[in-house]
């Protein structure tokens, strides 16, 4: 297991512990956090496999060429790191104004 897979798993575990013990969650954002953790981990762990998928439909067009695995892993890290930060900012802005 590579160090990046272990690091991503540790980060996801920390997010889950914070969400479990942290108390109030932004309403509706908990599901988004879970999905972003799952998608982020999948992209990081299986970037080459996911990038090599062609033939399906994504949005409005057909996927006709593979995506480099490094790009898929980068998007996975963005999902893993940025969405929880956005959730924290939303949480502070919502509960600070009450």
MODELLER restraints for C-alpha pairs under 7 A, 6 or more apart:
rsr = mdl.restraints
at = mdl.atoms
rsr.add(forms.Gaussian(group=physical.xy_distance, feature=features.Distance(at['CA:5:A'], at['CA:44:A']), mean=6.96, stdev=0.5))
rsr.add(forms.Gaussian(group=physical.xy_distance, feature=features.Distance(at['CA:5:A'], at['CA:45:A']), mean=6.08, stdev=0.5))
rsr.add(forms.Gaussian(group=physical.xy_distance, feature=features.Distance(at['CA:8:A'], at['CA:41:A']), mean=6.72, stdev=0.5))
rsr.add(forms.Gaussian(group=physical.xy_distance, feature=features.Distance(at['CA:12:A'], at['CA:37:A']), mean=6.35, stdev=0.5))
rsr.add(forms.Gaussian(group=physical.xy_distance, feature=features.Distance(at['CA:26:A'], at['CA:91:A']), mean=5.52, stdev=0.5))
rsr.add(forms.Gaussian(group=physical.xy_distance, feature=features.Distance(at['CA:29:A'], at['CA:87:A']), mean=6.90, stdev=0.5))
rsr.add(forms.Gaussian(group=physical.xy_distance, feature=features.Distance(at['CA:33:A'], at['CA:83:A']), mean=6.89, stdev=0.5))
rsr.add(forms.Gaussian(group=physical.xy_distance, feature=features.Distance(at['CA:33:A'], at['CA:84:A']), mean=6.46, stdev=0.5))
rsr.add(forms.Gaussian(group=physical.xy_distance, feature=features.Distance(at['CA:36:A'], at['CA:79:A']), mean=5.62, stdev=0.5))
rsr.add(forms.Gaussian(group=physical.xy_distance, feature=features.Distance(at['CA:36:A'], at['CA:80:A']), mean=6.39, stdev=0.5))
rsr.add(forms.Gaussian(group=physical.xy_distance, feature=features.Distance(at['CA:36:A'], at['CA:83:A']), mean=6.98, stdev=0.5))
rsr.add(forms.Gaussian(group=physical.xy_distance, feature=features.Distance(at['CA:37:A'], at['CA:80:A']), mean=5.59, stdev=0.5))
rsr.add(forms.Gaussian(group=physical.xy_distance, feature=features.Distance(at['CA:39:A'], at['CA:76:A']), mean=6.81, stdev=0.5))
rsr.add(forms.Gaussian(group=physical.xy_distance, feature=features.Distance(at['CA:40:A'], at['CA:76:A']), mean=3.93, stdev=0.5))
rsr.add(forms.Gaussian(group=physical.xy_distance, feature=features.Distance(at['CA:40:A'], at['CA:77:A']), mean=6.13, stdev=0.5))
rsr.add(forms.Gaussian(group=physical.xy_distance, feature=features.Distance(at['CA:40:A'], at['CA:79:A']), mean=5.15, stdev=0.5))
rsr.add(forms.Gaussian(group=physical.xy_distance, feature=features.Distance(at['CA:40:A'], at['CA:80:A']), mean=5.05, stdev=0.5))
rsr.add(forms.Gaussian(group=physical.xy_distance, feature=features.Distance(at['CA:41:A'], at['CA:76:A']), mean=6.44, stdev=0.5))
rsr.add(forms.Gaussian(group=physical.xy_distance, feature=features.Distance(at['CA:43:A'], at['CA:72:A']), mean=5.71, stdev=0.5))
rsr.add(forms.Gaussian(group=physical.xy_distance, feature=features.Distance(at['CA:43:A'], at['CA:73:A']), mean=5.21, stdev=0.5))
rsr.add(forms.Gaussian(group=physical.xy_distance, feature=features.Distance(at['CA:43:A'], at['CA:76:A']), mean=4.71, stdev=0.5))
rsr.add(forms.Gaussian(group=physical.xy_distance, feature=features.Distance(at['CA:44:A'], at['CA:73:A']), mean=4.41, stdev=0.5))
rsr.add(forms.Gaussian(group=physical.xy_distance, feature=features.Distance(at['CA:44:A'], at['CA:76:A']), mean=5.23, stdev=0.5))
rsr.add(forms.Gaussian(group=physical.xy_distance, feature=features.Distance(at['CA:44:A'], at['CA:77:A']), mean=6.73, stdev=0.5))
rsr.add(forms.Gaussian(group=physical.xy_distance, feature=features.Distance(at['CA:47:A'], at['CA:69:A']), mean=4.58, stdev=0.5))
rsr.add(forms.Gaussian(group=physical.xy_distance, feature=features.Distance(at['CA:47:A'], at['CA:70:A']), mean=6.74, stdev=0.5))
rsr.add(forms.Gaussian(group=physical.xy_distance, feature=features.Distance(at['CA:47:A'], at['CA:72:A']), mean=5.09, stdev=0.5))
rsr.add(forms.Gaussian(group=physical.xy_distance, feature=features.Distance(at['CA:47:A'], at['CA:73:A']), mean=5.14, stdev=0.5))
rsr.add(forms.Gaussian(group=physical.xy_distance, feature=features.Distance(at['CA:48:A'], at['CA:68:A']), mean=6.90, stdev=0.5))
rsr.add(forms.Gaussian(group=physical.xy_distance, feature=features.Distance(at['CA:48:A'], at['CA:69:A']), mean=4.06, stdev=0.5))
rsr.add(forms.Gaussian(group=physical.xy_distance, feature=features.Distance(at['CA:51:A'], at['CA:66:A']), mean=5.53, stdev=0.5))
rsr.add(forms.Gaussian(group=physical.xy_distance, feature=features.Distance(at['CA:51:A'], at['CA:67:A']), mean=4.43, stdev=0.5))
rsr.add(forms.Gaussian(group=physical.xy_distance, feature=features.Distance(at['CA:51:A'], at['CA:68:A']), mean=5.68, stdev=0.5))
rsr.add(forms.Gaussian(group=physical.xy_distance, feature=features.Distance(at['CA:51:A'], at['CA:69:A']), mean=5.20, stdev=0.5))
rsr.add(forms.Gaussian(group=physical.xy_distance, feature=features.Distance(at['CA:51:A'], at['CA:72:A']), mean=6.18, stdev=0.5))
rsr.add(forms.Gaussian(group=physical.xy_distance, feature=features.Distance(at['CA:52:A'], at['CA:66:A']), mean=4.70, stdev=0.5))
rsr.add(forms.Gaussian(group=physical.xy_distance, feature=features.Distance(at['CA:52:A'], at['CA:67:A']), mean=6.20, stdev=0.5))
rsr.add(forms.Gaussian(group=physical.xy_distance, feature=features.Distance(at['CA:53:A'], at['CA:66:A']), mean=6.13, stdev=0.5))
rsr.add(forms.Gaussian(group=physical.xy_distance, feature=features.Distance(at['CA:54:A'], at['CA:63:A']), mean=5.18, stdev=0.5))
rsr.add(forms.Gaussian(group=physical.xy_distance, feature=features.Distance(at['CA:54:A'], at['CA:64:A']), mean=5.64, stdev=0.5))
rsr.add(forms.Gaussian(group=physical.xy_distance, feature=features.Distance(at['CA:54:A'], at['CA:65:A']), mean=5.97, stdev=0.5))
rsr.add(forms.Gaussian(group=physical.xy_distance, feature=features.Distance(at['CA:54:A'], at['CA:66:A']), mean=5.97, stdev=0.5))
rsr.add(forms.Gaussian(group=physical.xy_distance, feature=features.Distance(at['CA:55:A'], at['CA:62:A']), mean=6.29, stdev=0.5))
rsr.add(forms.Gaussian(group=physical.xy_distance, feature=features.Distance(at['CA:55:A'], at['CA:63:A']), mean=5.24, stdev=0.5))
rsr.add(forms.Gaussian(group=physical.xy_distance, feature=features.Distance(at['CA:55:A'], at['CA:64:A']), mean=5.99, stdev=0.5))
rsr.add(forms.Gaussian(group=physical.xy_distance, feature=features.Distance(at['CA:56:A'], at['CA:62:A']), mean=5.81, stdev=0.5))
rsr.add(forms.Gaussian(group=physical.xy_distance, feature=features.Distance(at['CA:56:A'], at['CA:63:A']), mean=5.59, stdev=0.5))
rsr.add(forms.Gaussian(group=physical.xy_distance, feature=features.Distance(at['CA:57:A'], at['CA:63:A']), mean=5.82, stdev=0.5))
